């Protein structure tokens, strides 16, 4: 990208309240893997000593609950994010707040 085009994107990003990196990502072709989700239900158990339940299927999502080893969870959806990580949407069936949990912290029953 030429410098003048980058300056225009930067000015546009500031006007729109975005960062330059967000504007550049939006202007560039997508090179990351696509997000794929599917409705599928089942049960999980926590394999780590503790694991966060988050608002999004990314590590940066806000933590809404914490579950502990051997806790059971019910899931109704699974998504693979743009980084290729599998996450499960867990619901309140076993007293956990609704949210996303990373597949590396759980195992399917």
MMTF fields as JSON, N, C-alpha, C and O atoms, coordinates in Angstrom:
{
  "mmtfVersion": "1.0.0",
  "mmtfProducer": "UNKNOWN",
  "numBonds": 435,
  "numAtoms": 436,
  "numGroups": 109,
  "numChains": 1,
  "numModels": 1,
  "chainsPerModel": [1],
  "groupsPerChain": [109],
  "chainIdList": ["A"],
  "bondAtomList": [4, 2, 8, 6, 12, 10, 16, 14, 20, 18, 24, 22, 28, 26, 32, 30, 36, 34, 40, 38, 44, 42, 48, 46, 52, 50, 56, 54, 60, 58, 64, 62, 68, 66, 72, 70, 76, 74, 80, 78, 84, 82, 88, 86, 92, 90, 96, 94, 100, 98, 104, 102, 108, 106, 112, 110, 116, 114, 120, 118, 124, 122, 128, 126, 132, 130, 136, 134, 140, 138, 144, 142, 148, 146, 152, 150, 156, 154, 160, 158, 164, 162, 168, 166, 172, 170, 176, 174, 180, 178, 184, 182, 188, 186, 192, 190, 196, 194, 200, 198, 204, 202, 208, 206, 212, 210, 216, 214, 220, 218, 224, 222, 228, 226, 232, 230, 236, 234, 240, 238, 244, 242, 248, 246, 252, 250, 256, 254, 260, 258, 264, 262, 268, 266, 272, 270, 276, 274, 280, 278, 284, 282, 288, 286, 292, 290, 296, 294, 300, 298, 304, 302, 308, 306, 312, 310, 316, 314, 320, 318, 324, 322, 328, 326, 332, 330, 336, 334, 340, 338, 344, 342, 348, 346, 352, 350, 356, 354, 360, 358, 364, 362, 368, 366, 372, 370, 376, 374, 380, 378, 384, 382, 388, 386, 392, 390, 396, 394, 400, 398, 404, 402, 408, 406, 412, 410, 416, 414, 420, 418, 424, 422, 428, 426, 432, 430],
  "bondOrderList": [1, 1, 1, 1, 1, 1, 1, 1, 1, 1, 1, 1, 1, 1, 1, 1, 1, 1, 1, 1, 1, 1, 1, 1, 1, 1, 1, 1, 1, 1, 1, 1, 1, 1, 1, 1, 1, 1, 1, 1, 1, 1, 1, 1, 1, 1, 1, 1, 1, 1, 1, 1, 1, 1, 1, 1, 1, 1, 1, 1, 1, 1, 1, 1, 1, 1, 1, 1, 1, 1, 1, 1, 1, 1, 1, 1, 1, 1, 1, 1, 1, 1, 1, 1, 1, 1, 1, 1, 1, 1, 1, 1, 1, 1, 1, 1, 1, 1, 1, 1, 1, 1, 1, 1, 1, 1, 1, 1],
  "groupList": [{"groupName": "UNK", "atomNameList": ["N", "CA", "C", "O"], "elementList": ["N", "C", "C", "O"], "formalChargeList": [0, 0, 0, 0], "bondAtomList": [1, 0, 2, 1, 3, 2], "bondOrderList": [1, 1, 2], "singleLetterCode": "X", "chemCompType": "L-PEPTIDE LINKING"}],
  "groupTypeList": [0, 0, 0, 0, 0, 0, 0, 0, 0, 0, 0, 0, 0, 0, 0, 0, 0, 0, 0, 0, 0, 0, 0, 0, 0, 0, 0, 0, 0, 0, 0, 0, 0, 0, 0, 0, 0, 0, 0, 0, 0, 0, 0, 0, 0, 0, 0, 0, 0, 0, 0, 0, 0, 0, 0, 0, 0, 0, 0, 0, 0, 0, 0, 0, 0, 0, 0, 0, 0, 0, 0, 0, 0, 0, 0, 0, 0, 0, 0, 0, 0, 0, 0, 0, 0, 0, 0, 0, 0, 0, 0, 0, 0, 0, 0, 0, 0, 0, 0, 0, 0, 0, 0, 0, 0, 0, 0, 0, 0],
  "groupIdList": [1, 2, 3, 4, 5, 6, 7, 8, 9, 10, 11, 12, 13, 14, 15, 16, 17, 18, 19, 20, 21, 22, 23, 24, 25, 26, 27, 28, 29, 30, 31, 32, 33, 34, 35, 36, 37, 38, 39, 40, 41, 42, 43, 44, 45, 46, 47, 48, 49, 50, 51, 52, 53, 54, 55, 56, 57, 58, 59, 60, 61, 62, 63, 64, 65, 66, 67, 68, 69, 70, 71, 72, 73, 74, 75, 76, 77, 78, 79, 80, 81, 82, 83, 84, 85, 86, 87, 88, 89, 90, 91, 92, 93, 94, 95, 96, 97, 98, 99, 100, 101, 102, 103, 104, 105, 106, 107, 108, 109],
  "secStructList": [7, 7, 2, 2, 2, 2, 2, 2, 2, 2, 2, 2, 2, 2, 2, 2, 6, 7, 7, 2, 2, 2, 2, 2, 2, 2, 2, 1, 7, 7, 7, 1, 7, 7, 7, 3, 3, 3, 3, 3, 3, 3, 3, 3, 3, 3, 7, 1, 1, 3, 3, 3, 3, 3, 1, 1, 1, 1, 6, 6, 1, 7, 3, 3, 3, 3, 3, 3, 6, 6, 7, 3, 3, 3, 3, 3, 3, 3, 3, 3, 7, 6, 6, 1, 7, 3, 3, 3, 3, 3, 7, 4, 4, 4, 1, 7, 7, 1, 3, 3, 3, 3, 4, 4, 4, 3, 3, 3, 7],
  "xCoordList": [0.852, 0.0, 0.898, 1.871, 0.582, 1.387, 1.129, 0.097, 2.105, 2.042, 0.82, 0.142, 0.522, -0.62, -1.929, -2.824, -2.049, -3.254, -3.352, -4.441, -2.214, -2.207, -2.614, -3.327, -2.163, -2.55, -4.045, -4.687, -4.607, -6.051, -6.833, -7.827, -6.373, -7.038, -6.923, -7.873, -5.759, -5.559, -6.495, -7.103, -6.614, -7.514, -8.959, -9.728, -9.329, -10.685, -10.934, -12.008, -9.929, -10.07, -10.261, -11.09, -9.502, -9.631, -11.032, -11.662, -11.512, -12.85, -13.901, -14.879, -13.69, -14.656, -14.429, -15.22, -13.368, -13.092, -12.393, -12.464, -11.725, -11.016, -9.519, -9.042, -8.793, -7.34, -6.875, -7.621, -5.666, -5.131, -5.075, -5.368, -4.705, -4.621, -5.983, -6.076, -7.04, -8.382, -8.773, -9.394, -8.419, -8.733, -7.952, -8.495, -6.692, -5.889, -6.413, -6.42, -6.853, -7.412, -8.679, -8.912, -9.498, -10.735, -10.46, -11.236, -9.365, -9.06, -8.296, -8.212, -7.741, -6.949, -7.818, -8.816, -7.453, -8.203, -8.056, -7.017, -9.082, -9.051, -8.094, -8.263, -7.098, -6.159, -6.368, -5.827, -7.143, -7.399, -8.485, -9.257, -8.521, -9.538, -10.921, -11.074, -11.906, -13.281, -13.808, -13.392, -14.717, -15.386, -16.496, -17.317, -16.517, -17.57, -18.259, -17.607, -19.578, -20.374, -21.437, -21.895, -21.82, -22.93, -23.667, -23.085, -24.952, -25.793, -25.542, -25.784, -25.065, -24.847, -24.807, -24.134, -25.512, -25.578, -24.896, -24.591, -24.661, -24.048, -23.595, -23.954, -22.801, -22.292, -20.773, -20.139, -20.216, -18.774, -18.447, -19.317, -17.182, -16.694, -15.377, -14.637, -15.087, -13.902, -12.695, -12.733, -11.624, -10.422, -9.299, -8.331, -9.414, -8.398, -8.819, -9.972, -7.889, -8.255, -9.324, -10.192, -9.263, -10.329, -10.298, -9.268, -11.431, -11.527, -12.534, -13.603, -12.203, -13.126, -14.214, -13.992, -15.388, -16.481, -16.523, -16.604, -16.468, -16.289, -17.482, -18.354, -17.496, -18.569, -18.408, -19.381, -17.21, -16.958, -16.101, -15.537, -16.005, -15.175, -13.744, -13.147, -13.223, -11.816, -11.292, -12.058, -10.0, -9.356, -9.54, -9.423, -9.826, -9.987, -11.38, -11.614, -12.306, -13.661, -13.689, -12.888, -14.61, -14.752, -15.198, -16.062, -14.618, -14.961, -16.266, -16.382, -17.264, -18.553, -18.743, -19.619, -17.921, -18.024, -16.726, -15.962, -16.494, -15.356, -15.882, -16.677, -15.438, -15.841, -14.595, -13.468, -14.821, -13.721, -13.7, -14.692, -12.535, -12.316, -13.502, -14.028, -13.896, -14.999, -16.394, -17.379, -16.519, -17.852, -18.418, -17.69, -19.719, -20.391, -20.992, -21.438, -20.996, -21.544, -22.399, -22.123, -23.434, -24.26, -23.914, -23.857, -23.681, -23.429, -24.462, -24.987, -24.742, -25.754, -25.217, -25.906, -23.992, -23.395, -21.89, -21.333, -21.228, -19.772, -19.313, -19.902, -18.243, -17.694, -16.181, -15.517, -15.664, -14.227, -13.958, -14.47, -13.157, -12.923, -11.914, -11.418, -11.615, -10.718, -9.282, -8.477, -8.959, -7.622, -7.575, -6.526, -8.713, -8.78, -9.046, -8.895, -9.447, -9.708, -11.181, -12.052, -11.458, -12.823, -13.318, -12.63, -14.523, -15.161, -16.576, -17.195, -17.087, -18.448, -19.274, -18.787, -20.55, -21.497, -22.146, -22.853, -21.909, -22.495, -23.657, -23.65, -24.648, -25.838, -25.991, -25.108, -27.096, -27.312, -27.788, -28.149, -27.8, -28.326, -27.729, -28.454, -26.438, -25.773, -25.365, -24.421, -26.068, -25.822, -24.699, -24.297, -24.191, -23.123, -23.769, -24.803, -23.184, -23.698, -23.45, -22.438, -24.378, -24.223, -22.935, -22.579, -22.228, -21.016, -20.23, -20.692, -19.03, -18.158, -17.018, -16.429, -16.712, -15.583, -14.689, -15.169, -13.398, -12.41, -12.335, -12.321, -12.287, -12.28, -11.064, -11.118, -9.975, -8.782, -8.946, -8.101, -10.022, -10.275, -11.319, -11.598, -11.899, -12.996, -12.843, -12.041, -13.623, -13.724, -15.196, -15.996, -15.54, -16.934, -17.227, -16.372, -18.442, -18.888, -19.529, -19.985],
  "yCoordList": [-1.164, 0.0, 1.227, 1.288, 2.191, 3.398, 4.286, 4.189, 5.152, 6.016, 6.921, 7.096, 7.5, 8.408, 7.677, 8.228, 6.445, 5.665, 5.332, 5.362, 5.014, 4.723, 5.952, 5.832, 7.139, 8.378, 8.62, 9.022, 8.381, 8.57, 7.589, 7.96, 6.326, 5.344, 5.716, 5.552, 6.217, 6.625, 7.769, 7.752, 8.759, 9.888, 9.413, 9.866, 8.501, 7.946, 7.166, 7.26, 6.389, 5.596, 6.485, 6.189, 7.568, 8.489, 9.093, 9.212, 9.471, 10.031, 9.022, 9.379, 7.759, 6.717, 6.159, 5.34, 6.583, 6.104, 4.753, 4.036, 4.398, 3.129, 3.354, 4.485, 2.285, 2.381, 2.148, 1.6, 2.553, 2.348, 0.865, 0.478, 0.031, -1.404, -1.983, -2.853, -1.52, -1.998, -1.556, -2.32, -0.329, 0.163, -0.605, -0.927, -0.905, -1.661, -3.079, -3.619, -3.689, -5.035, -5.044, -5.967, -4.015, -3.937, -3.709, -4.156, -3.018, -2.723, -3.846, -3.87, -4.769, -5.857, -7.077, -7.264, -7.912, -9.155, -10.042, -10.031, -10.791, -11.657, -12.812, -13.587, -12.921, -14.024, -15.022, -16.127, -14.64, -15.522, -16.528, -16.322, -17.597, -18.619, -18.049, -17.157, -18.565, -18.118, -18.672, -19.739, -17.939, -18.383, -19.342, -19.022, -20.504, -21.471, -21.877, -22.209, -21.846, -22.237, -23.229, -23.221, -24.083, -24.986, -25.299, -25.371, -25.48, -25.862, -27.34, -28.183, -27.647, -29.028, -29.055, -28.235, -29.978, -30.032, -31.238, -32.203, -31.17, -32.272, -31.824, -30.744, -32.666, -32.349, -32.381, -33.099, -31.587, -31.463, -31.611, -31.465, -31.904, -31.769, -31.015, -31.11, -30.273, -29.427, -30.297, -31.079, -30.158, -30.962, -30.188, -30.792, -28.882, -28.042, -27.745, -27.966, -27.248, -26.924, -25.832, -25.846, -24.895, -23.907, -23.43, -23.513, -22.929, -22.455, -21.316, -21.393, -20.256, -19.133, -19.388, -20.051, -18.847, -18.791, -17.338, -16.432, -17.111, -15.76, -15.287, -16.072, -13.981, -13.376, -13.612, -13.492, -13.944, -14.21, -15.456, -15.947, -15.96, -17.141, -16.756, -17.296, -15.809, -15.406, -15.238, -14.974, -15.392, -15.267, -13.879, -13.711, -12.895, -11.521, -11.217, -10.131, -12.161, -11.934, -11.77, -12.372, -10.956, -10.728, -12.017, -12.729, -12.311, -13.511, -13.261, -12.287, -14.155, -14.014, -15.054, -14.912, -16.098, -17.148, -17.96, -17.881, -18.72, -19.631, -20.991, -21.096, -22.037, -23.404, -24.169, -23.76, -25.288, -26.011, -27.483, -28.031, -28.095, -29.479, -30.363, -30.277, -31.186, -32.158, -31.533, -32.271, -30.198, -29.597, -30.066, -30.198, -30.316, -30.673, -29.431, -28.52, -29.407, -28.281, -28.81, -29.872, -28.068, -28.378, -27.379, -26.177, -27.859, -26.924, -27.11, -28.205, -26.012, -26.046, -25.592, -25.707, -25.078, -24.587, -24.72, -24.681, -24.88, -24.855, -24.008, -24.039, -23.242, -22.354, -22.511, -22.679, -22.452, -22.364, -20.926, -20.458, -20.217, -18.795, -18.614, -19.594, -17.381, -17.081, -17.53, -17.576, -17.86, -18.367, -19.894, -20.495, -20.513, -21.968, -22.67, -23.889, -21.921, -22.494, -22.842, -22.041, -24.03, -24.495, -24.038, -24.203, -23.457, -22.991, -23.55, -23.801, -23.744, -24.235, -23.18, -22.519, -23.023, -22.153, -22.99, -23.954, -22.627, -23.354, -22.55, -21.319, -23.269, -22.596, -22.87, -23.458, -22.446, -22.463, -23.796, -23.874, -24.841, -26.131, -26.577, -27.07, -26.414, -26.846, -25.656, -25.758, -24.542, -23.398, -22.475, -21.589, -22.663, -21.813, -20.682, -20.888, -19.505, -18.401, -18.708, -19.316, -18.284, -18.483, -17.851, -16.75, -18.55, -17.997, -19.035, -20.157, -18.649, -19.48, -20.047, -19.345, -21.324, -21.954, -22.611, -23.238, -22.452, -22.982, -24.509, -25.068, -25.165, -26.629, -27.251, -28.406, -26.505, -27.019, -27.155, -27.756, -26.604, -26.677, -27.717, -27.925, -28.373, -29.314, -30.556, -30.587, -31.574, -32.784, -33.125, -32.874, -33.696, -34.099, -35.393, -36.272, -35.49, -36.709, -37.621, -38.713],
  "zCoordList": [0.0, 0.0, 0.0, 0.753, -0.83, -0.909, 0.304, 0.967, 0.57, 1.751, 1.693, 2.705, 0.533, 0.442, 0.716, 1.357, 0.239, 0.504, 1.993, 2.568, 2.618, 4.053, 4.857, 5.854, 4.43, 5.139, 5.019, 5.99, 3.837, 3.651, 4.526, 5.15, 4.565, 5.417, 6.882, 7.648, 7.273, 8.654, 9.025, 10.096, 8.149, 8.404, 8.47, 9.318, 7.574, 7.584, 8.868, 9.461, 9.297, 10.51, 11.733, 12.594, 11.813, 12.937, 12.941, 13.992, 11.759, 11.651, 12.099, 12.755, 11.737, 12.081, 13.483, 13.951, 14.158, 15.513, 15.529, 16.526, 14.452, 14.371, 14.486, 14.39, 14.691, 14.654, 13.224, 12.412, 12.91, 11.568, 11.234, 10.103, 12.194, 11.911, 11.562, 10.695, 12.218, 11.888, 10.492, 9.753, 10.118, 8.778, 7.73, 6.673, 7.998, 7.043, 6.89, 5.784, 7.982, 7.903, 7.075, 6.295, 7.241, 6.49, 5.007, 4.163, 4.676, 3.292, 2.609, 1.381, 3.37, 2.819, 2.594, 3.29, 1.629, 1.45, 2.69, 3.35, 2.99, 4.176, 3.939, 2.998, 4.788, 4.681, 5.814, 5.778, 6.809, 7.946, 7.575, 6.638, 8.32, 8.095, 8.388, 9.223, 7.704, 7.919, 9.24, 9.692, 9.841, 11.061, 10.653, 9.794, 11.264, 10.964, 12.251, 13.241, 12.228, 13.382, 12.949, 11.806, 13.886, 13.608, 14.899, 15.982, 14.742, 15.868, 16.136, 15.272, 17.315, 17.715, 19.223, 19.847, 19.804, 21.248, 21.827, 21.126, 23.109, 23.828, 25.195, 25.665, 25.828, 27.154, 27.159, 26.386, 28.046, 28.215, 29.683, 30.542, 29.971, 31.339, 31.287, 30.307, 32.333, 32.405, 32.741, 33.691, 31.958, 32.155, 32.846, 33.308, 32.92, 33.56, 34.999, 35.368, 35.808, 37.188, 37.229, 38.102, 36.296, 36.124, 34.682, 34.014, 34.205, 32.829, 32.752, 33.357, 32.014, 31.895, 30.855, 29.842, 31.134, 30.161, 29.715, 30.545, 28.402, 27.862, 27.036, 26.665, 26.758, 25.969, 24.47, 23.726, 24.013, 22.6, 22.458, 23.436, 21.252, 21.018, 20.649, 19.717, 21.412, 21.338, 22.76, 23.687, 22.919, 24.222, 24.832, 26.046, 23.996, 24.466, 25.003, 25.533, 24.875, 25.37, 26.883, 27.598, 27.359, 28.798, 29.485, 28.974, 30.628, 31.398, 32.146, 32.889, 31.948, 32.626, 33.723, 34.577, 33.696, 34.707, 34.667, 33.705, 35.698, 35.753, 36.171, 37.105, 35.478, 35.815, 36.249, 35.969, 36.938, 37.56, 37.135, 36.653, 37.331, 36.908, 37.291, 38.4, 36.379, 36.453, 36.419, 36.401, 36.41, 36.23, 34.899, 33.915, 34.876, 33.629, 33.011, 33.709, 31.688, 30.936, 29.803, 29.244, 29.471, 28.314, 27.218, 27.477, 25.99, 24.897, 23.792, 23.587, 23.084, 22.029, 20.679, 19.665, 20.66, 19.423, 19.533, 20.629, 18.381, 18.36, 17.195, 16.115, 17.425, 16.402, 16.352, 17.375, 15.148, 14.946, 14.547, 13.53, 15.338, 15.07, 13.939, 13.383, 13.604, 12.486, 12.732, 11.802, 13.979, 14.302, 14.257, 14.488, 13.959, 13.866, 15.178, 15.262, 16.224, 17.549, 17.705, 17.367, 18.215, 18.438, 19.802, 20.81, 19.826, 21.053, 21.115, 20.081, 22.33, 22.548, 23.269, 24.186, 22.843, 23.546, 24.641, 24.351, 25.891, 27.016, 27.58, 27.565, 28.074, 28.608, 30.099, 30.723, 30.655, 32.108, 32.66, 33.834, 31.853, 32.294, 33.63, 34.494, 33.806, 35.04, 35.92, 36.704, 35.789, 36.657, 36.213, 36.968, 35.019, 34.481, 33.691, 33.055, 33.72, 32.907, 31.436, 31.084, 30.574, 29.134, 28.645, 29.065, 27.75, 27.175, 26.407, 26.2, 25.985, 25.162, 25.997, 26.818, 25.78, 26.449, 25.394, 24.45, 25.579, 24.637, 24.739, 25.835, 23.59, 23.559, 24.238, 24.66, 24.348, 25.023, 26.523, 27.187, 27.068, 28.509, 28.881, 30.062, 27.879, 28.133, 27.266, 26.333, 27.589, 26.752, 26.61, 27.511, 25.472, 25.245, 25.993, 26.108, 26.492, 27.188, 26.153, 26.49]
}
